[in-house]
Amino acid sequence: TPAAVDDGAHRFSTVAVPITNDCSIELCFKATKGSGTGTEWYSGAGIVDSEVAGASNDFGVSLRSDGKVVAGVGGATDTSIVSSSGSYNNGAWHHVVFTRTLTSGALALYVDGAAAGSATGSTVSLTSSANINFGRIQTGGNYFSGTLDEVHVDGTALDPTTVATHFRPNDTPGPTGRPVAAGGPCGTGTRP
């Protein structure tokens, strides 16, 4: 069953951070609203987040009220990518991948298999937080109201070809090889 993150009860999950350097955060979500229109990831509705207040070595992915996806990392300064397109708060499933390469600071955001933006961020290990929150900004606000599925956090930065192959619109298995709960870009199957 997919995780219905916020049904008005501000539900979220917390896990230990499995990454510090190179990474990919991959997930499917569907939502009809987001939060704010700021340009930093921690100003939106937290989808996957390790935010620590102030300048710190943290990271996250969020959804704005205009339907744009925002992803970024901290360091001496925060660097975020705002997706070039919006309207991802349309109630349909969307596939998101955010990658980071430590040595170059290269950041890339993909939505529904296509590049949605890039930037260069810090080259420090992302060690400020011991936890990742799914469904809110870790500092305790900006809850995500929607459904998450197929969340995968990995210690390698996926390349564009791999990202494109993980996005399989209307295919029975979801982008990471397992079925998902509803129709749309993340698959049409149901979880076993």
N, C-alpha and C positions, 0 to 999 in steps of 0.2 A: 504494500500500500504506500503511495506517495505521502510525503509529509505535508499535511495541511498546516502551514506555519502559523498563520494568524487568523483566527475566526472571531476576533474581538477579545480574546483572552490573552493576547500577547505571548503566544507560545514560541519557544525557540529551543535550539539544542546547542550544546557545547561539547567540543572534543579537544584533545591535546593537539597542539600544532605539529604536524608531521613534516614541515618544510622549513628551511631557513635560507636557502640560496636560490638555485634555479628552481622554478616551479611552474606548474600549470594548475589552474582551478577550472574545472569543467562541470557544468550542471545544466539541467533543464528546469525551466520555471514557467508558470503561467500566473498572471495577475491582471487586475483591472485598475490598479492604482499604484502609485509610488509615493515618494516624499521629497518635497523641495525641488529646487532647480539649480543648486549650487554646482560648482565645477570640481569639487573634491569628493572622492568616493564616500567619505563619512558623513556627507550632508544628505545622502539619499536614504531610501529604505534598505537596510542592511540585508543582503542575501547571504554572503559569506564574508565574515569580518573578524579582524584581530586588532582593531583600533585601540590605541593607548593615547590618552589626551596629551597634547603637546608634541613637539618634534621627537619622533621616535621611529624605530625600525619596525613598522607594522604594515599591514596591507588589507585590501578588501575589495568587494564587488557590491554594488548597490543599484537600485532602480529609482529614477527620478519621477516626479509627478507628470512630466511630459512624455514619459515612456522611454527615455534614453537610459542606457546602461552606462554606469561609470565604474571604472576599476583603477586601482593605483597602489602605490607603495609610499612609505615614509622614509625618512632619513634626515639629513640636515635640513632638507626642505621636502615637502610632500609633492608627488607628481601623480596626476590622474589623467586618464583618458576618458573623454565623454564620447559615446558612440556617435558616429556621423549621422545616423538616422535615429528616429524615435518611434513612438507608437508601439513599443513592445509591451505596453500595459493594455493590450487588446483582448485579454482573456484566452489567447491561444498559447500553445506550448512554444517556447523558444529555447534554443541551444546556445549557451554562452561558454566561451573559453577565454581565459585571461592567462597570458604567459609572461614570465620574467626570466631574463638571463643575467646572472650576477656579474660576470666579468665585464660586460658592456653596459649594463643597466637597461638593456633593451626591454621594452614593454610592448605587448601586442594584445589587442582585444578583437575577438571574433564573435559575431552573432549570426546564428543560422548558417554556419559554414563559410561566411564571407568576412574579410577583414573589415573591422568597424573603426579602427584607429590605432595609432602607435605613438610612443613617446620614449624618452630616455629618462630613467629614474636613477635612484641611488645605487651604489655598488657596495652596500653594506649588507651583512647578514640580517635577516628579518627575525630578530630575536627578542623584541620588546615584550611580547605576550606569550604566555605558556598555552593559551587557548585560542580556538577559533569558535565564533558563534555563527550558527546558521539561523537566519530569520530575524536578526536585529544587528544594530551597531553595538559592538561589545561594551562600550561605555554605558549602555543601558537605555538607549532610545532608538528612535527611527525603526520601528518594527516593520518587517516585510509582511504584507497582507496578500497571500497567494499560496501557491503550491510549489514545492521544490521536489525534484526527483533526480536520480542518477548523479548525485554530487560525487565528484572525484577530485581529490587534492593529491598531487604527485610531485616528486622532487626532480622532475625534468621539464624542460620547456618544449612543448609540442611544436613541431614545425607546421607551416601552413597546409601542406599536403595531408598530414595526419589529421589536422583539425577538419579539413574538408571531408575526409573519409569517415570521420566520426559523426558528421551530420548526415543523416539519412532520412529525408522527409518521407513521411507516410510509410515507412518500413516497419514491419512488425517488431524487430528488436530496436531498442533505443540506441542512442549514440555510443554508449559504452558496451554494447553487446547484450544487454538485458532488456526485456520488454518494459515499457512504461505504462502509465495508467490511463492515458487518454489520447485521442487522435491529435494530429498536427505534426509539426516539424520534428518532434522527438519520438515519433512512432505511433502505432495504432493498436498495440497489444495491451494486455493487462499483466500485471506482475503475478508471478506464480505464488 
